Amino acid sequence: MLPELRREINEGLNVVEQWNGATDFVFFIRRGEMPSNRRENHEISMPALHLIQNCMVSINTLMIQKVLAQPHWQGRLTLCDYAALTPLIWEHVNPYGRFDLDMNVRLALL
């Protein structure tokens, strides 16, 4: 197999593993497993999972953009560095904390 093709396949697998890790994180109570085998529960759980993952990716993208817009980072990253950036991260999220939701306040990310 060509080395370039092997690298491309490996990079794709890494993305899938990151996404699977996010699934495990979101369903942390059951270690990534669906809570039941009932179809009705899956019809609720899967869209909720996708919504949470999409929210994490959206917020992470905004945070990464905010950091990279700072003058300190201008010209420091190479194209390979930019290619390695991913919003599929969740290590900074605390699933056990208290979350106050105020619909009248926007996140200061834009």
CYANA upper distance limits for C-alpha pairs under 8 A (distance plus 0.5 A):
  1 MET  CA      5 LEU  CA      7.47
  1 MET  CA      6 ARG  CA      7.22
  2 LEU  CA      6 ARG  CA      6.73
  3 PRO  CA      7 ARG  CA      6.67
  4 GLU  CA      8 GLU  CA      6.73
  5 LEU  CA      9 ILE  CA      6.65
  6 ARG  CA     10 ASN  CA      6.61
  7 ARG  CA     11 GLU  CA      6.59
  8 GLU  CA     12 GLY  CA      6.78
  9 ILE  CA     13 LEU  CA      6.71
 10 ASN  CA     14 ASN  CA      6.69
 11 GLU  CA     15 VAL  CA      6.96
 12 GLY  CA     16 VAL  CA      6.94
 13 LEU  CA     17 GLU  CA      6.63
 14 ASN  CA     18 GLN  CA      6.64
 15 VAL  CA     19 TRP  CA      6.78
 16 VAL  CA     20 ASN  CA      6.62
 17 GLU  CA     21 GLY  CA      6.51
 18 GLN  CA     22 ALA  CA      6.85
 18 GLN  CA     88 LEU  CA      6.73
 18 GLN  CA     89 ILE  CA      8.01
 19 TRP  CA     23 THR  CA      6.90
 19 TRP  CA     88 LEU  CA      7.08
 20 ASN  CA     24 ASP  CA      6.79
 21 GLY  CA     25 PHE  CA      6.63
 22 ALA  CA     26 VAL  CA      6.62
 22 ALA  CA     53 GLN  CA      7.57
 22 ALA  CA     88 LEU  CA      7.87
 22 ALA  CA     89 ILE  CA      7.99
 22 ALA  CA     90 TRP  CA      7.30
 23 THR  CA     27 PHE  CA      6.64
 23 THR  CA     32 GLY  CA      6.40
 23 THR  CA     49 LEU  CA      7.76
 23 THR  CA     53 GLN  CA      8.24
 24 ASP  CA     28 PHE  CA      6.18
 24 ASP  CA     31 ARG  CA      6.06
 24 ASP  CA     32 GLY  CA      4.23
 24 ASP  CA     33 GLU  CA      7.96
 25 PHE  CA     31 ARG  CA      8.00
 25 PHE  CA     32 GLY  CA      7.33
 25 PHE  CA     90 TRP  CA      8.31
 26 VAL  CA     32 GLY  CA      7.77
 26 VAL  CA     49 LEU  CA      7.50
 26 VAL  CA     52 ILE  CA      8.18
 26 VAL  CA     53 GLN  CA      8.46
 27 PHE  CA     31 ARG  CA      6.60
 27 PHE  CA     32 GLY  CA      5.21
 27 PHE  CA     33 GLU  CA      7.22
 27 PHE  CA     34 MET  CA      8.04
 28 PHE  CA     32 GLY  CA      6.41
 30 ARG  CA     34 MET  CA      7.67
 30 ARG  CA     35 PRO  CA      7.29
 34 MET  CA     42 HIS  CA      7.82
 34 MET  CA     45 SER  CA      8.17
 35 PRO  CA     41 ASN  CA      8.26
 36 SER  CA     41 ASN  CA      7.31
 36 SER  CA     42 HIS  CA      8.27
 37 ASN  CA     41 ASN  CA      8.07
 37 ASN  CA     42 HIS  CA      8.06
 38 ARG  CA     42 HIS  CA      7.11
 39 ARG  CA     43 GLU  CA      6.69
 40 GLU  CA     44 ILE  CA      7.08
 41 ASN  CA     45 SER  CA      6.43
 42 HIS  CA     46 MET  CA      6.20
 43 GLU  CA     47 PRO  CA      7.42
 44 ILE  CA     48 ALA  CA      6.83
 45 SER  CA     49 LEU  CA      6.49
 46 MET  CA     50 HIS  CA      6.70
 47 PRO  CA     51 LEU  CA      6.57
 48 ALA  CA     52 ILE  CA      6.70
 49 LEU  CA     53 GLN  CA      6.64
 50 HIS  CA     54 ASN  CA      6.46
 51 LEU  CA     55 CYS  CA      6.58
 52 ILE  CA     56 MET  CA      6.70
 53 GLN  CA     57 VAL  CA      6.69
 54 ASN  CA     58 SER  CA      6.51
 55 CYS  CA     59 ILE  CA      6.60
 56 MET  CA     60 ASN  CA      6.40
 56 MET  CA     87 PRO  CA      8.34
 56 MET  CA     88 LEU  CA      8.16
 56 MET  CA     89 ILE  CA      8.42
 56 MET  CA     90 TRP  CA      7.95
 57 VAL  CA     61 THR  CA      6.45
 57 VAL  CA     87 PRO  CA      5.65
 57 VAL  CA     88 LEU  CA      6.42
 57 VAL  CA     89 ILE  CA      8.19
 58 SER  CA     62 LEU  CA      6.88
 58 SER  CA     87 PRO  CA      8.15
 59 ILE  CA     63 MET  CA      6.70
 60 ASN  CA     64 ILE  CA      6.56
 60 ASN  CA     87 PRO  CA      5.69
 60 ASN  CA     88 LEU  CA      8.16
 60 ASN  CA     89 ILE  CA      7.89
 61 THR  CA     65 GLN  CA      6.59
 61 THR  CA     87 PRO  CA      5.90
 62 LEU  CA     66 LYS  CA      6.62
 62 LEU  CA    109 LEU  CA      6.59
 62 LEU  CA    110 LEU  CA      7.65
 63 MET  CA     67 VAL  CA      6.78
 63 MET  CA    109 LEU  CA      6.94
 64 ILE  CA     68 LEU  CA      6.63
 64 ILE  CA     87 PRO  CA      8.16
 65 GLN  CA     69 ALA  CA      6.56
 66 LYS  CA     70 GLN  CA      7.43
 66 LYS  CA    109 LEU  CA      7.27
 66 LYS  CA    110 LEU  CA      8.06
 67 VAL  CA     73 TRP  CA      8.21
 68 LEU  CA     73 TRP  CA      6.18
 68 LEU  CA     74 GLN  CA      7.70
 69 ALA  CA     73 TRP  CA      7.63
 69 ALA  CA     74 GLN  CA      7.81
 70 GLN  CA     74 GLN  CA      7.50
 73 TRP  CA     77 LEU  CA      7.67
 77 LEU  CA     81 ASP  CA      6.04
 77 LEU  CA     82 TYR  CA      7.17
 78 THR  CA     82 TYR  CA      6.93
 79 LEU  CA     83 ALA  CA      6.60
 80 CYS  CA     84 ALA  CA      6.73
 81 ASP  CA     85 LEU  CA      7.12
